[in-house]
């Protein structure tokens, strides 16, 4: 009986049996979560903060492949579908962008083949931080969409947009609920439901004043978009932050630029 149920075609994803379809849905949820995209994955569809997508292309890609390769396959297909949604985002203009645009950390791994020529470097005490940039995102009521070159093609004054993005990120830092955990002496992990939590690292003065007062040099890191790590500029703190940030951080350990 168990074998029969396992091999019965899934009612929503007919190219897979029920157990395989459930596995694919779980992998899709993991891929979307890793991209920082809020979504519900049920039946044959994805209802995400970026839009509505079918799971059928994912199921077809996996149907004839070894299950061991599914995580990589699903991740690639999900990124391709997300990229198609973001690339089709409405164009913005100087007149419409200021109120909702916000700074966001953009690791190279999240570019997914899209063009981001406009982005700016993340500056640390030792210069530009490799592997991550400052991008602009559209902060809507229910969505946070990273903007690529195509979405910003009608924006003529990016300096104004970046100034507005900083101001809106400051407001997010002030308004978002936070929880703090002391990982070691002087080293604090900041958690928040805001998808901009890691991007607060782009506001080192404000972060230091709120979470690490005293005026000493500050180290920052972020393991993902909902956590930020901050600590004093010591070797012991650098070790703790590096371990907590993990192998694929949104932001590696960086020292705050001098004032």
C-alpha positions as CSV (number, residue, x, y, z in Angstrom):
1,X,0.0,0.0,0.0
2,X,2.8,2.4,0.9
3,X,4.6,1.7,-2.4
4,X,1.4,2.2,-4.4
5,X,0.8,5.6,-2.7
6,X,4.4,6.6,-3.3
7,X,4.3,5.8,-7.0
8,X,0.9,7.4,-7.7
9,X,1.2,10.5,-10.0
10,X,0.9,13.7,-8.1
11,X,-2.4,15.4,-8.7
12,X,-0.8,18.8,-9.4
13,X,2.6,17.7,-10.9
14,X,1.7,14.7,-13.0
15,X,5.3,14.1,-14.2
16,X,6.3,13.1,-10.7
17,X,4.9,10.7,-8.1
18,X,3.5,12.2,-4.9
19,X,6.6,11.7,-2.8
20,X,8.9,13.1,-5.5
21,X,6.6,16.1,-5.9
22,X,6.7,16.8,-2.2
23,X,10.5,16.6,-2.3
24,X,10.6,19.1,-5.2
25,X,8.3,21.5,-3.4
26,X,10.6,21.4,-0.3
27,X,13.7,22.1,-2.5
28,X,11.9,25.1,-4.2
29,X,11.0,26.5,-0.7
30,X,14.7,26.2,0.3
31,X,15.9,27.9,-2.9
32,X,13.5,30.8,-2.5
33,X,14.4,31.2,1.1
34,X,18.1,31.3,0.3
35,X,17.3,34.1,-2.2
36,X,15.4,36.1,0.5
37,X,12.1,35.8,-1.3
38,X,8.9,35.3,0.7
39,X,6.7,32.7,-1.0
40,X,4.2,29.9,-0.4
41,X,4.7,26.7,-2.4
42,X,1.6,24.5,-2.7
43,X,0.1,22.2,-5.3
44,X,1.5,23.2,-8.6
45,X,2.3,26.9,-8.0
46,X,4.6,29.4,-6.3
47,X,2.9,32.5,-4.9
48,X,5.8,34.8,-4.2
49,X,6.5,38.4,-3.3
50,X,7.7,38.8,-6.9
51,X,4.7,37.2,-8.6
52,X,2.9,33.9,-9.4
53,X,4.8,31.0,-11.0
54,X,4.1,27.5,-12.0
55,X,6.0,24.5,-10.6
56,X,5.6,22.5,-13.8
57,X,8.9,23.6,-15.3
58,X,10.7,22.5,-12.2
59,X,8.9,19.1,-12.1
60,X,9.7,18.5,-15.8
61,X,13.4,19.2,-15.3
62,X,13.6,16.8,-12.4
63,X,11.4,14.0,-13.8
64,X,14.2,12.3,-15.8
65,X,17.1,13.1,-13.6
66,X,18.7,11.3,-10.7
67,X,17.3,12.5,-7.3
68,X,20.8,13.3,-6.1
69,X,21.1,16.1,-8.7
70,X,17.7,17.6,-7.8
71,X,18.9,20.3,-5.4
72,X,21.2,21.8,-8.1
73,X,18.6,21.5,-10.8
74,X,15.8,23.0,-8.7
75,X,18.1,25.9,-7.6
76,X,19.0,26.7,-11.2
77,X,15.4,26.6,-12.5
78,X,14.1,28.7,-9.6
79,X,16.8,31.3,-10.2
80,X,15.9,31.4,-13.9
81,X,12.2,31.9,-13.1
82,X,12.9,34.6,-10.5
83,X,15.2,36.3,-12.9
84,X,12.5,36.5,-15.6
85,X,10.1,38.1,-13.1
86,X,12.6,40.7,-11.9
87,X,13.8,41.5,-15.4
88,X,10.2,42.2,-16.3
89,X,9.8,44.7,-13.5
90,X,8.2,48.0,-14.2
91,X,10.6,50.7,-15.2
92,X,11.0,53.5,-12.6
93,X,11.8,57.2,-13.1
94,X,13.3,60.0,-11.1
95,X,9.8,61.1,-10.2
96,X,8.7,57.8,-8.8
97,X,11.7,56.2,-7.2
98,X,12.6,58.3,-4.2
99,X,9.9,57.3,-1.8
100,X,10.4,53.5,-2.0
101,X,14.0,52.9,-3.1
102,X,16.4,51.5,-0.5
103,X,20.0,50.4,-0.2
104,X,20.5,46.6,-0.2
105,X,23.5,44.4,-0.1
106,X,23.9,42.4,-3.3
107,X,26.3,39.5,-3.1
108,X,27.7,38.4,-6.4
109,X,26.0,35.0,-5.9
110,X,22.6,36.7,-6.1
111,X,23.1,38.4,-9.4
112,X,21.9,35.3,-11.3
113,X,23.2,36.5,-14.7
114,X,21.4,39.9,-14.5
115,X,23.1,43.2,-15.3
116,X,23.9,45.4,-12.4
117,X,26.4,47.9,-13.9
118,X,25.0,50.7,-11.8
119,X,25.8,49.2,-8.4
120,X,28.4,50.8,-6.1
121,X,31.1,49.1,-4.0
122,X,30.8,48.3,-0.3
123,X,33.6,50.3,1.4
124,X,35.5,49.0,4.3
125,X,38.6,50.4,6.1
126,X,40.8,48.6,3.6
127,X,38.9,49.7,0.5
128,X,36.2,48.0,-1.6
129,X,34.9,44.7,-0.2
130,X,35.1,41.9,-2.8
131,X,32.1,39.8,-3.7
132,X,29.4,42.2,-2.7
133,X,27.9,45.5,-3.9
134,X,25.4,48.2,-2.8
135,X,22.3,47.9,-5.0
136,X,19.0,49.6,-4.9
137,X,15.8,47.8,-4.1
138,X,12.1,48.7,-4.4
139,X,10.6,48.5,-0.9
140,X,6.9,48.0,-1.4
141,X,4.3,47.2,1.2
142,X,4.6,43.4,0.8
143,X,7.7,43.0,-1.5
144,X,11.4,43.9,-1.6
145,X,12.6,43.7,-5.2
146,X,16.3,44.2,-6.1
147,X,16.5,46.5,-9.1
148,X,18.7,45.7,-12.1
149,X,19.9,48.0,-14.9
150,X,16.7,47.4,-17.0
151,X,14.4,48.4,-14.1
152,X,16.4,51.7,-13.7
153,X,16.9,52.5,-17.3
154,X,14.6,55.6,-17.0
155,X,16.3,56.9,-13.9
156,X,18.7,59.7,-14.9
157,X,20.1,60.9,-11.6
158,X,21.3,57.8,-9.7
159,X,23.1,60.0,-7.1
160,X,19.7,61.2,-6.0
161,X,18.3,57.7,-6.0
162,X,21.2,56.5,-3.9
163,X,20.8,59.3,-1.4
164,X,17.1,58.5,-1.1
165,X,18.1,54.8,-0.7
166,X,20.3,55.6,2.3
167,X,17.7,57.7,4.0
168,X,15.1,55.0,3.6
169,X,17.5,52.4,5.0
170,X,18.1,54.6,8.0
171,X,14.3,54.7,8.6
172,X,14.2,50.9,8.3
173,X,16.9,50.5,10.9
174,X,15.0,52.8,13.3
175,X,11.6,51.2,12.8
176,X,12.3,47.5,12.5
177,X,11.9,45.3,15.6
178,X,15.2,43.7,16.6
179,X,16.5,41.0,18.9
180,X,20.1,40.9,20.0
181,X,22.2,38.0,21.2
182,X,25.7,38.3,22.7
183,X,27.9,35.7,21.0
184,X,31.1,36.7,22.9
185,X,32.3,39.7,24.9
186,X,31.3,42.7,22.9
187,X,30.1,40.7,19.9
188,X,26.4,41.0,19.1
189,X,24.1,39.2,16.7
190,X,21.2,41.3,15.5
191,X,18.1,39.5,14.3
192,X,15.1,41.1,12.7
193,X,12.2,40.2,10.4
194,X,13.3,42.9,8.0
195,X,14.9,41.6,4.8
196,X,17.2,44.7,5.0
197,X,18.8,43.6,8.3
198,X,22.1,42.6,6.7
199,X,22.1,45.9,4.7
200,X,22.2,47.9,7.9
201,X,25.9,47.1,7.7
202,X,26.0,49.9,5.1
203,X,25.2,52.3,8.0
204,X,28.2,51.6,10.2
205,X,28.0,54.8,12.2
206,X,24.3,54.3,13.1
207,X,24.7,50.6,13.9
208,X,27.7,51.2,16.1
209,X,26.0,54.0,18.0
210,X,23.0,51.8,18.7
211,X,24.5,48.4,19.3
212,X,28.1,49.0,20.2
213,X,28.5,52.4,21.8
214,X,31.9,53.7,22.8
215,X,33.4,55.0,19.6
216,X,35.9,52.2,19.1
217,X,36.6,50.7,15.6
218,X,33.9,48.3,14.6
219,X,33.8,45.0,12.7
220,X,30.6,44.0,10.7
221,X,29.5,40.8,9.0
222,X,26.2,39.2,7.9
223,X,25.5,35.4,7.4
224,X,22.2,36.1,5.6
225,X,19.8,38.9,4.9
226,X,18.0,38.7,8.3
227,X,21.0,38.8,10.6
228,X,23.8,41.3,11.2
229,X,26.9,40.7,13.3
230,X,28.8,43.5,15.0
231,X,31.8,43.6,17.3
232,X,34.9,45.5,18.3
233,X,38.0,45.5,16.1
234,X,39.9,42.8,17.9
235,X,41.4,39.5,16.7
236,X,39.1,37.6,19.1
237,X,36.0,39.3,17.8
238,X,37.1,38.8,14.2
239,X,37.4,35.1,14.8
240,X,33.9,34.9,16.3
241,X,32.3,37.0,13.5
242,X,34.0,34.9,10.8
243,X,32.7,31.7,12.3
244,X,29.2,33.0,12.8
245,X,29.1,34.5,9.3
246,X,29.8,31.0,7.8
247,X,31.2,30.0,4.5
248,X,28.8,31.9,2.2
249,X,28.0,35.1,4.0
250,X,26.0,38.0,2.5
251,X,28.8,40.2,3.9
252,X,32.2,38.9,5.0
253,X,33.9,40.4,8.0
254,X,34.7,44.0,7.3
255,X,36.1,46.8,9.3
256,X,34.2,50.1,9.4
257,X,35.8,52.8,7.4
258,X,37.5,55.6,9.3
259,X,35.4,58.7,9.8
